[in-house]
């Protein structure tokens, strides 16, 4: 801030605004990364569900279905 005055100068305000702007840009970048991860996780979840369906149809004994329910063992 200005050294000998009570009110900040325009330069002081511009410096503060530049700092805030830099922080906002960093947050926007981080949010973009998080959104990208969310999209990837959604795609992975869909792929896993497709695999479980494919396994369930290929295994008529129901073993995959029971393991998928969380029993943790092959029946």
ABEGO torsion letter per residue (X at the ends): XBAABABBBAAAAAAAAAAAAAAAAAAAAAAAAAAAAAAAAAAAAAAAAAAAAAAAAABAAGAAAAAAAGAGBBX
